[in-house]
Structure formats: C-alpha cells, structure tokens
Amino acid sequence: MTTEPQGPLEPAVDAEVLRVLALLDDSRQGLAALGAAVALAEQARAELVALFVEDLDLLHCAAYPFSCEVGASSGVARPLSLEVMESSLTHQVRRVERALRQAAAGRELRHRLQVSRGQVVSAALAEALPGDVLVLGKAGLSARWGSRLGSTSRRLLLEAPCTVVIWDERHPPEPGPLRYFRGEVPVLPWGETPKEAVRRHPLFLGREELAPMDAPALERFLARARRGALAIIRSRLVTLLEQDADLLARIPVPIVVVP
C-alpha cells in the first residue's frame, strides 16, 4: 500500500535519492516518532518511507488452535485465530496510513507507506540502504517488544547499514547541543559534519564534545538532559552496551547512531 506523493521536490543531492525510513506500529507511542521522521525528511528534502511490517511470527502463533491473547489492562484471555489476527492487521494498516496522511498534510513532502509481511528486523534491514536514515521510536519499540530495548532493537542498531535515530517520544525534544565524544567526530546523515548539522538543523544549538566515559558516567551526565541530542559511532555504542545493555532506554535525549 502506497500513499500518493504530495508535491514533487528536487533531491537535495544531484542523482541521489535521500530517504528517511520510519519503522512504525499502530500504537500511540509507536506513531509518535512519525512526527520526528516527517520533520527530518522535510528539512532534508528527502523521501519519507513509513515501514509497517505485518509480523509473520504472530501470524504463525495465531494459527495454533490453542492460541489466545491477554488484554494488557484487563488481563482477560481471549481466543486468537488467524482470521482475527488478519482482521487486526488490516485495521492497524489503516490507522498507520491515516496517521501518515495527517502527519504529512500541508507539507511539500514525498512520502509513501510500505507494508510488508515477515520478520520485523529482517524486513527493516532488507529495506535500509547505506545512505538512508532509519528512525525508531524508543517507547514504541519498548511497548511492542518489552520494557527494555531488547534483542530486536539491538539488532537494528548494530546491523543496519545506515544511520539510526532513536527518538524518545516520552520527552519531547528541545533545541540544545549536539553532543559527541572527543576524538570520535561522527559523520552524520548524508555526509554532514557536526558543524554543518548545527548550522542546518533547528534541533541543535551549538556543539558539546564529551570526554571519554563509561556507561554509568554517561547515564549520570545525561540523566537530566532534555535538550539537543547525542551522536555516537557504532563501535563506541557496542562498548557502552557491553557495560550496560539497557543504557539507551534510560537516556532521555534523541540518539543518533552512525556506522
């Protein structure tokens, strides 16, 4: 399913199609990061591709005669059939399509909804290209796959061939410094240096170089931060996650992970 583009735009770089990929589900938290993806795509004059993956694992589970679902609030167990699951997925796609249409309304933005069926991580990794930016909502990921940023989101962070932006919808971002570790100047989306990103993006007000620190120190340093973002190269992220696997779940500012 694809929405119609809203007004053709010239790409920001000749002969290169810039894309922002937003991995969505239909939860309130999951859709909240869509606004961030829309703003980023509009600013970069990029195409927004909203990805909705119909989880094949859930469909397989629904095919078993003993399958049931338990209400998150009520705790009531209800029979779960393949027919019920297919109907639910149809309604979810409609809600995501409506949310995308509303988010892009009034903007000169190329956008489309891409629906696929498969394993969530594999489908996202198959779509992502090195020049893309993949936007993930932190709360949406947590709501769907558990209270922690578990193996699913970890794989996307560590295996995606492109820049990944983790957006914490629970803390609306405000303009502030672009932070990165001294001696590890990241190459940001579409080849931007931190200096260029600060000049172009209204989210960033100045730069802040951080001294090397371990995971507990970084968490303490950013615990009260509500402005700006943290840019980090993947190799540094791997080291930090080895020290604390749940570190990213407790950092309140957006996180930009570059390969």
C-alpha positions, 0 to 999 in steps of 0.5 A: 500500500502506497500513499500518493506523493504530495508535491514533487521536490528536487533531491537535495543531492544531484542523482541521489535519492535521500530517504528517511525510513520510519519503522512504525506500529499502530500504537500511540507511542509507536506513531509518535516518532512519525512526527520526528521522521516527517520533520527530518525528511522535510528539512532534508528534502528527502523521501519519507518511507513509513515501514509497517511490517505485518509480523509473520511470527504472530501470524504463525502463533495465531494459527495454533488452535490453542492460541489466545491473547491477554488484554494488557489492562484487563488481563482477560484471555481471549481466543486468537485465530488467524482470521482475527489476527488478519482482521487486526492487521488490516485495521492497524494498516489503516490507522498507520496510513491515516496517521501518515496522511495527517502527519504529512498534510500541508507539507511539500513532502514525498512520502509513501507507506510500505507494508510488508509481511515477515520478520520485523528486523529482517524486513527493516534491514532488507529495506535500509540502504547505506545512505538512508536514515532509519528512525525508531521510536524508543517507547514504541519499540519498548511497548511492542517488544518489552520494557527494555530495548531488547534483542530486536532493537539491538539488532537494528542498531548494530546491523543496519547499514545506515544511520539510526535515530532513536527518538524518545517520544516520552520527552519531547525534544528541545533545541540544545547541543549536539553532543559527541565524544572527543576524538570520535567526530561522527559523520552524520546523515548524508555526509554532514559534519557536526558543524554543518548539522548545527548550522542546518538543523533547528534541533541543535544549538551549538556543539558539546564534545564529551570526554571519554566515559563509561556507561554509568558516567554517561547515564549520570551526565545525561540523566537530566538532559532534555535538550539537543541530542547525542551522536555516537559511532557504532563501535563506541555504542557496542562498548557502552552496551557491553557495560550496560545493555539497557543504557539507551532506554534510560537516556532521555535525549534523541540518539543518533547512531552512525556506522 
